Amino acid sequence: MQEDGAARAAGDAAAMGGSRDAVDVQEVDDPEQDQFEDAVDTSGSGTGADAIGCAFRDMAEAARSWTLDGALRDNAEIERSQVNALRSWCQESEILPDIAEPLLVAFLHCSRGDLEQAKAVVRVYESVRSKTPEVFADRSFHSEEVQRAKGVGYFCVLPNKTPEGYRVIVQALRDPDPTVFVYSSSSKAQFLTMDAVVRAEPTAPGYVCVFDMNAVQMSHMWAWGIRLPRKVFRYLQEGLPLRMQRIHFLNTTPLMDRVMRMLRPFIRKELQSIFQFHTADDMENLYKMIPQDCLPENYGGFLPPLEKLQDYTDKFLAEMNNMIPT
């Protein structure tokens, strides 16, 4: 994006809760901030701290400028005939008859060009979403429920990708009080964030989810109930139009064993095979898979803390609000 540098810096400062009014302020060297700035990929049009804002703006711009011709040109395993065939099937079967082209491509991409597999994913996608209104209805980013969920938890998209090109999404508790945690609202904010990134990058090579178990109590698990987790995990395993590569659980404790016993009936072995568990003393193994320049300060990374990254994510979600599938 070609913008005036000062205007761009002002926009990013505002996104982080600050401002850069027309005041003569002496710059002070901040080694910690320099570390954050150096960690961000500056190969695009941004430099320094502005590169974080640039990364998010580029995602939103990619969604706005997306074309089927461009997607087919960059993804040899997807053919136009497959896109047309999947669209016709959706219309004839009345399953997502008005499906947008980026989502058609995302289904084919996650299925590695297998049309029949893509149809199977579409079926689960439509079935779970239509039967789970508490998670998938009234999903505006600006809705009171989503904003309330974001007051309880972080749902952050990270600006840097892993060396394999995987996009990283982090979910963590912001407020550890179990009495304010609502599983359906948390799931709504979680999938809203995922949908926004998939809309921006429907052919991303993969996704990595990071769940911080710090402050998670058994009371949070009781809030799940039985019926909703069954639907959510079916959607995660069979209906998400993306390539999930790894799921990391951080700051695990013996409680994690109890959590896994609760979840195991809902989770296929294929999904369990990509789980990675890390105690607070086991972060070096995490860095082998997600380098520190791809992680926030909270986990020993070189990016800003989750609170600031959530500000950037929120600005991105607000820009994407009208493009996110409903």
Buried (B, 14 or more C-beta within 10 A) or exposed (E): EEBEEEEBBBBBBBBBEEEBEEEEEEEEEEEEEEBBBEBBBBEBBBEBBBBBBBBBBBBBBBBEEBEBEEBBEEBEEBBEEBBEBBBEBBEEEEBBEEBBBBBBBBBBBBBEBBBEBBBBBBBBBBBBBEEBEBBBEEBBBEBEBBBEBBEBBBBBBBBBBBEEEBBBBBBBBBEBEBEBBBBBBBBBBBBBBBBBBBBBBBBBBBBBBBBBBBBBBEEBBEBBEEEBBBBBBBBBBBBBBBBBBBBBBBBBEEBBEEBBEBBEEBBEEEBEEEBBBBBEEEBEEBBEBBBBBBBBBBBEBBBBBBBBBBBBBBBBBEBBBEBBBE
